[in-house]
Amino acid sequence: MNLEKILAISGKPGLYALKIQTRSGFVAESLLDGKKITVGLRSNVSLLSEISIYTNDKEKPLVEVMRAIAEKEDNGPAISHKEDNAKLVAYFAEILPDYDQERVYASDIKKVLNWYNMLQARGLVSKEVPTAPAKEEVAEEETK
């Protein structure tokens, strides 16, 4: 699962894929409807790969939380983010039992589940852990 070029833009619904950089910002494509928008440098933008969820002892990267949801759902969709808060909190506690309940709000859980379902619908989530090439293979490639 690669969230390197997936963005959340403050004030805009849904998620966006980073397409190209421009002098005044960048062009992003909506994952909801495929429309392209120009985003200025002053916009508040978050890369999903940089987002983490608070746990009791450290922060857990969003990609790991998404992978845990994919494992639970066997790469299928998660429950709707429109469910009642008690159901969402119980579901999230199954996925990430040690999440910090004082700093992770129901609104955060809704956002994570909404994002997961958007990415899952486009085939961008996976329960598989990406494998890095073995050190011998990398060294062998460098000597060629």
PLY file of the C-alpha trace (Angstrom):
ply
format ascii 1.0
element vertex 144
property float x
property float y
property float z
element edge 143
property int vertex1
property int vertex2
end_header
0.00 0.00 0.00
1.55 3.27 -1.10
0.13 6.48 0.34
3.10 8.62 -0.76
1.13 10.71 -3.27
-2.31 10.66 -1.60
-3.36 13.98 -0.09
-6.01 15.36 2.22
-6.67 19.03 1.48
-8.22 21.17 4.20
-11.61 22.52 3.16
-12.00 20.04 0.30
-13.95 16.78 0.61
-12.32 13.43 -0.07
-8.78 12.51 -0.99
-6.58 13.59 -3.87
-3.73 12.08 -5.83
-0.75 14.38 -6.43
-0.20 14.69 -10.19
2.35 17.41 -10.93
4.02 20.33 -9.22
3.70 23.82 -10.65
5.43 27.10 -9.82
2.49 28.22 -7.69
1.56 24.90 -6.09
0.50 21.60 -7.63
-2.24 19.81 -9.55
-4.20 17.12 -7.72
-6.85 14.69 -8.96
-9.87 13.86 -6.82
-10.25 10.18 -5.94
-14.02 10.74 -5.73
-14.81 12.11 -9.17
-11.49 12.29 -11.04
-11.60 16.08 -11.43
-8.28 17.88 -11.38
-7.77 20.96 -9.26
-4.92 23.41 -8.78
-3.85 23.80 -5.18
-1.87 26.85 -4.07
1.12 26.77 -1.76
-0.87 28.41 1.03
-3.41 25.58 1.23
-3.25 23.28 4.24
-2.35 19.89 2.74
-1.51 16.62 4.50
0.18 13.63 2.93
-1.47 10.45 4.20
1.97 8.84 4.47
2.90 11.48 7.09
-0.19 11.01 9.30
-0.04 8.91 12.47
-2.55 7.79 15.08
-1.78 8.27 18.78
-1.40 5.08 20.82
-0.71 4.78 24.54
3.06 4.49 24.07
3.88 5.93 20.61
2.36 7.01 17.32
1.33 4.44 14.72
1.61 5.41 11.02
-1.70 5.62 9.18
-0.49 3.08 6.61
-0.17 0.47 9.38
-3.68 1.27 10.65
-5.03 0.94 7.09
-3.21 -2.39 6.72
-4.80 -3.60 10.00
-8.26 -2.68 8.65
-7.48 -4.49 5.39
-6.43 -7.59 7.34
-9.61 -7.52 9.42
-11.81 -7.04 6.35
-9.77 -9.32 4.05
-9.11 -6.35 1.73
-12.84 -5.55 1.66
-14.62 -2.36 2.76
-14.76 -1.34 6.41
-17.91 -0.29 8.24
-19.37 3.03 7.14
-18.03 6.19 8.74
-21.68 7.20 9.19
-22.34 4.59 11.90
-22.98 5.84 15.43
-19.95 6.84 17.48
-20.14 3.90 19.92
-20.02 1.39 17.06
-17.11 3.23 15.40
-15.11 3.37 18.64
-15.69 -0.36 19.28
-14.64 -1.20 15.71
-11.52 0.97 15.94
-10.60 -0.64 19.28
-10.59 -4.04 17.53
-8.17 -2.73 14.90
-5.92 -0.70 17.17
-6.56 -1.83 20.76
-3.96 0.48 22.30
-5.05 3.73 20.61
-5.09 6.75 22.92
-8.78 7.27 23.66
-8.16 10.74 25.06
-6.41 12.10 21.95
-8.13 10.14 19.16
-11.68 11.44 18.77
-14.69 9.87 17.06
-14.25 12.45 14.27
-10.71 11.12 13.68
-12.01 7.54 13.52
-14.70 8.60 11.03
-12.07 10.25 8.86
-9.78 7.18 8.91
-12.65 4.82 8.00
-13.91 7.17 5.29
-10.41 7.42 3.80
-9.93 3.65 4.03
-13.19 2.99 2.17
-12.29 5.55 -0.53
-8.87 3.99 -1.05
-10.28 0.45 -0.91
-12.86 1.26 -3.61
-9.99 2.28 -5.91
-7.87 -0.77 -5.06
-5.22 1.26 -3.23
-5.21 -0.63 0.09
-3.77 -4.03 0.81
-3.15 -6.24 3.79
0.16 -7.29 2.25
3.31 -5.81 3.74
5.55 -4.48 0.96
8.77 -6.41 0.79
12.06 -4.63 0.41
14.63 -6.22 -1.88
17.20 -8.32 -0.06
20.54 -6.62 0.65
22.39 -9.07 -1.62
20.07 -8.22 -4.52
20.62 -4.48 -4.01
24.38 -4.90 -3.80
24.32 -7.12 -6.90
22.35 -4.47 -8.85
24.81 -1.75 -7.82
27.81 -3.70 -9.11
26.34 -4.21 -12.57
0 1
1 2
2 3
3 4
4 5
5 6
6 7
7 8
8 9
9 10
10 11
11 12
12 13
13 14
14 15
15 16
16 17
17 18
18 19
19 20
20 21
21 22
22 23
23 24
24 25
25 26
26 27
27 28
28 29
29 30
30 31
31 32
32 33
33 34
34 35
35 36
36 37
37 38
38 39
39 40
40 41
41 42
42 43
43 44
44 45
45 46
46 47
47 48
48 49
49 50
50 51
51 52
52 53
53 54
54 55
55 56
56 57
57 58
58 59
59 60
60 61
61 62
62 63
63 64
64 65
65 66
66 67
67 68
68 69
69 70
70 71
71 72
72 73
73 74
74 75
75 76
76 77
77 78
78 79
79 80
80 81
81 82
82 83
83 84
84 85
85 86
86 87
87 88
88 89
89 90
90 91
91 92
92 93
93 94
94 95
95 96
96 97
97 98
98 99
99 100
100 101
101 102
102 103
103 104
104 105
105 106
106 107
107 108
108 109
109 110
110 111
111 112
112 113
113 114
114 115
115 116
116 117
117 118
118 119
119 120
120 121
121 122
122 123
123 124
124 125
125 126
126 127
127 128
128 129
129 130
130 131
131 132
132 133
133 134
134 135
135 136
136 137
137 138
138 139
139 140
140 141
141 142
142 143
